[in-house]
Amino acid sequence: MTKRLKHHVHFTLALALAAVVVDVASAQIGEQEISLVSGWNSVWLEVQPTYTNGHPQAGSPMTPDDVFGAYPAVVTVASPKLLSGLGEFFGDAPTNGAYTSFNQEGWAQWHSPTGLVDELVAMLGNRPYIIEATAGTTFTLQGEARFFRPTWTPDRYNLIGFGLDATTPPTFNQFFPPAGTRHPLAKIYSMNAAGIWSVVSAGAAMQSDKAYWIFSDGPSDYMGPVSVAFDGMALGTLNFGGPLDAQDVISGVTTQQLDLEEVTFSNLGTNAATPRLSLQANLAWPSQLAADLRLYDVAPETNSLAHLLGPEIGANFVFSQAIPTTATAYLTIGAKRSWSTGRSDRVHLHRLNTGARTEFWLPVRALHDDRQFSGELPPAVPGQPATPTTGLWVGEVIADQVSSIVEDGSPSRPAAGSAPLRILFHADSNGVVRLLSQVTIMQTKSADPDLPSEPVLVVDAARIPFFEGIKERRGKRVGLRLESVAYDMPRKLDAVSQAELLAVTNLVGEAAVRDYLASQQGRPPKLAETYHLDWPLDGLIGAGQTLQTAVAAPLRLDPFHRSNPFRHAYHHDQARGPSITRRLEIVFDADPAITGLLRGRYEETIDGLIKDSLVISGRVELRQVSGVAALEGAE
């Protein structure tokens, strides 16, 4: 091999190893017991031995020296090089072939004591290893555990193993027939202690943690009689992410907010299969409680898009739904977050048994907050809230009740339909809440990556040029603008804003200006079209809190306001509308379902539209989309 080619191989290997470095804090560490006989052993390593916190290489896969240094009986370890995948460089059967007769140029090796050709620099998970031991020995390895679906090298023998039911492992004749002609039993080889490969017996039980030479006739993704798939499975974790996509799940006469993820099972076998899930100790975080992240078996409601809450998934759980033979079924798992301190994420480690005597590691991860991917709670990074409610809240009011205008007492009646209204709030670090009609999410400018940009919220259009956008559109960075057409701001009536009007009318004070506008039949020529950018409210945003317009400061639409629904800018018969006032009140639910989401009861009283007050009510749901504590351009 030339120096240039060797350099390329080692550089590629370095890139591959960089890709498998894990965040130890968020890792899922499991155990695997390895039993070696004296002589040669073909081992399938499911976990990836990883350096723990405190080590200079924390998060990186361990070297063979550190894995096997405590076991002097282990003298040789070899594995197909990463560039080879799981396949060897030939397609011939390894009949009566010893390990030493294989194409060793395609193998990375390690020896004890160190050999001149040692190229095995890291022990990776879900990889095959040929191990020579001078005596029988059994030991337990701790390492990162990930869900693994094999990728076969077509038209080659692949050195591969499987996770199997430890109590009743399948025979070769039970495991491989559903694969059809892709993996014929006559082309499956097992190694004995002398290093000799021979064809397996169809009725022999397969061994978990053992690697076999198995031929793949063409492309294959076979993983056993029952295949498993879910979104993001290539990353090895069933990831629920943050809570903002949680859904209502029916629980008796009430509902619960759960994150839902589907796991797909395809049963190629001849018997129905009932999956099982068992909770394992996550050695990365032994102090984490199972109750922090609760999982539930969730079923779709018949003839409906709704979901029904099933039993909680305990330490050893059998799903209620069996997978029929030659059929595909979808099992839905719901996640409920029940922690508020410590790390922002929880990672629980499970062992998934497909019901067909095969098993897989299944790490399950959930974030406490969509805005933070790791670290401790509460967050302390730029743009994150000083308190749990600080920042920008975007929501929707569903008005579905209105006071009757034809019945005595004006009782509230259900509306013929519901009206969704977008609403925007901002809470600063002191808890002061402002109603907004529009805001643009941008970021500060920076010329150096060592000084990263920080998010900002801009309400004054004149401030936009001082910042840059957060997304690119047609080669230009633009901000993300949010608007609410249903909640326009009142007109500015102060002496500075209406200087020209006051100069010709000699009015004093905002109340006098309001009375003057109410008395005019046509729009005063000197009336300035200047409006507030935000409107302060009384109360707080938060669970169990009440938020409302101040008694002396409702939302006012003067007769010539740009959003007055009875005014027409170009029709002389509709040059003005009535003076309208809007008083809002939101009472938030006492027990929020998830972090960053608030729900509550909404009520609005409108005066000026009809003779009496008109009261509309409904529900409101707010989601926290930014933790920035200040508004650029706020009054």
MOJOQUI-V268792 format. One record per residue. OMEGA is omega in radians with two decimals (* if undefined). Layout:
BEGIN
omega
OMEGA
OMEGA
END
This chain:
BEGIN
omega
-3.12
3.11
-3.13
-3.13
3.11
3.11
3.14
-3.13
-3.11
3.10
3.11
3.11
3.12
3.10
-3.13
3.14
3.10
-3.10
-3.08
3.04
-3.05
2.99
-3.05
-3.10
-3.11
-3.04
3.07
-3.02
3.09
-3.11
3.04
3.11
-3.14
3.08
-3.13
3.01
3.07
-3.08
-3.07
-3.13
3.06
-2.94
2.98
-3.08
-3.13
-3.13
3.13
3.12
-2.98
3.08
-3.05
3.12
-3.10
3.09
3.14
-3.13
-3.11
-3.13
-3.14
3.07
-3.09
3.07
3.07
3.11
-3.09
3.12
-3.00
-3.11
-3.13
-3.10
-3.06
3.13
3.14
-3.06
-3.13
3.04
3.14
3.13
3.05
-3.13
-3.06
-3.13
-3.12
-3.05
3.07
-3.02
3.04
-3.08
3.12
3.14
-3.13
3.12
3.13
-3.06
3.10
-3.13
3.07
-3.13
-3.03
3.14
-3.09
-3.14
-3.02
3.10
3.12
-3.09
2.96
-3.01
3.03
-3.13
3.03
0.03
-3.03
3.12
-3.10
-3.06
-3.12
3.10
3.11
-3.00
-3.10
3.08
-3.09
3.12
-3.11
3.14
3.08
3.11
2.98
-3.03
3.05
3.13
3.13
3.10
3.09
-3.12
3.10
3.13
-3.12
3.10
3.02
-3.12
3.13
3.13
-3.12
2.97
-3.06
3.00
-2.99
2.99
-3.04
2.98
-3.03
3.05
3.10
2.94
3.13
3.07
-2.93
3.08
-3.05
2.95
-3.03
3.06
-3.05
-3.09
-3.11
3.14
-3.14
2.96
3.10
-3.11
3.05
-3.02
-2.93
-3.12
3.11
3.12
-3.13
-3.09
-3.07
-3.09
-3.09
-3.12
-3.13
-3.14
3.04
-3.04
3.11
-3.11
3.02
-3.04
3.12
-3.13
-3.12
3.11
3.10
-3.12
-3.11
3.02
-3.06
-3.10
-3.13
3.11
3.05
-3.14
3.04
3.12
3.10
3.13
-3.14
2.94
-3.09
-3.11
3.07
3.14
-3.06
-3.14
-3.14
2.97
-3.05
3.14
3.13
-3.13
3.09
3.11
-3.11
3.10
3.04
-3.14
3.10
-3.07
3.12
3.11
3.03
-3.08
2.97
-2.95
3.09
3.14
-3.14
-2.99
-2.97
3.08
3.11
-3.09
3.05
3.08
-3.05
3.10
-3.07
3.13
3.14
3.09
3.02
3.09
3.13
2.90
-3.10
3.02
3.12
3.00
-3.07
3.09
3.05
-3.08
3.10
-3.05
-3.09
3.12
3.06
-3.09
3.11
-3.10
3.08
-3.13
-3.14
-3.12
3.13
3.07
3.04
-3.02
3.08
-3.13
-3.10
-3.11
3.13
-3.12
3.09
-3.12
3.12
-3.14
-3.09
3.11
-3.10
3.00
-3.06
-3.12
3.07
3.10
-3.11
3.10
-3.12
3.04
-3.11
3.11
3.14
-3.14
3.07
-3.10
3.07
3.13
-3.10
-3.07
3.09
-2.96
3.06
-3.13
-3.09
-3.08
3.04
3.13
-3.12
3.11
-3.13
-3.13
3.09
3.11
-3.10
3.08
-3.09
3.12
3.10
-3.13
3.09
-3.12
-3.09
3.08
-3.13
3.12
3.13
-3.10
-3.12
3.13
3.01
3.11
3.08
-3.07
-3.13
2.98
-3.10
3.05
-3.04
-3.03
3.10
3.07
3.03
-3.09
3.11
2.93
3.10
3.01
3.12
-3.07
3.06
3.07
3.05
-3.02
3.14
-3.02
-3.08
-3.02
3.11
3.10
-3.08
3.01
-0.07
-3.12
-3.14
3.12
-3.11
3.09
3.14
-3.00
3.02
3.03
-3.09
-3.10
-3.14
3.04
-3.07
3.11
3.12
-3.09
-3.11
3.02
3.04
3.14
-3.08
3.07
-3.12
3.13
-3.12
3.10
-3.12
-3.13
3.10
-3.13
3.12
3.13
3.12
-3.12
3.07
3.12
3.13
3.09
3.13
-3.12
3.09
-3.11
3.08
-3.14
-3.08
3.05
2.97
3.08
3.13
-3.05
3.08
3.13
3.13
-3.06
3.10
3.00
-3.12
2.99
3.08
3.08
3.12
3.12
-3.11
3.11
3.10
3.13
3.10
3.11
-3.09
-3.13
3.09
3.04
-3.01
3.07
3.10
-3.12
3.08
3.08
-3.03
3.08
3.13
-3.11
3.13
-3.13
-3.06
-3.12
-3.12
-3.10
3.10
-3.09
-3.12
3.08
-3.06
3.10
3.14
3.07
-3.11
3.12
-3.10
3.09
3.09
-3.07
3.08
-3.10
3.03
-3.11
-3.06
-3.07
3.12
-3.10
3.08
3.08
3.02
-3.11
-3.13
-3.04
-3.13
-3.09
-3.08
-3.09
-3.10
3.13
-3.12
-3.13
-3.10
-3.10
-3.11
3.10
3.12
3.08
-3.09
3.14
3.12
3.11
3.12
3.13
3.14
-3.13
-3.14
-3.11
-3.06
3.10
3.11
-3.10
3.09
-3.09
-3.08
3.14
-3.09
3.09
-3.12
-3.01
3.08
3.11
3.10
-3.08
-3.11
-3.12
3.02
3.10
-3.04
2.93
3.11
-3.12
3.11
-3.11
3.06
-3.14
-3.06
2.99
3.12
-3.12
-3.10
-3.07
3.03
3.00
-3.08
2.99
3.14
-3.07
-3.08
3.14
-3.09
-3.12
3.11
-3.01
-3.11
-3.13
3.07
-3.02
-3.02
-3.13
-3.00
3.11
-3.13
-3.09
-3.13
3.05
3.10
2.98
-3.03
3.02
-3.14
3.10
-3.06
3.01
3.07
3.03
-3.06
3.08
-3.08
-3.06
-3.13
-3.10
-3.08
3.11
3.10
3.11
3.11
3.06
3.14
-3.13
-3.10
3.05
3.13
3.08
-3.09
3.06
3.10
3.13
3.12
-3.09
-3.14
3.07
3.09
-3.09
3.04
-3.09
-3.13
-3.13
3.08
3.07
-3.12
3.06
3.13
-3.06
3.11
3.10
-3.13
-2.98
-3.06
3.06
3.08
-3.14
3.14
-3.09
*
END
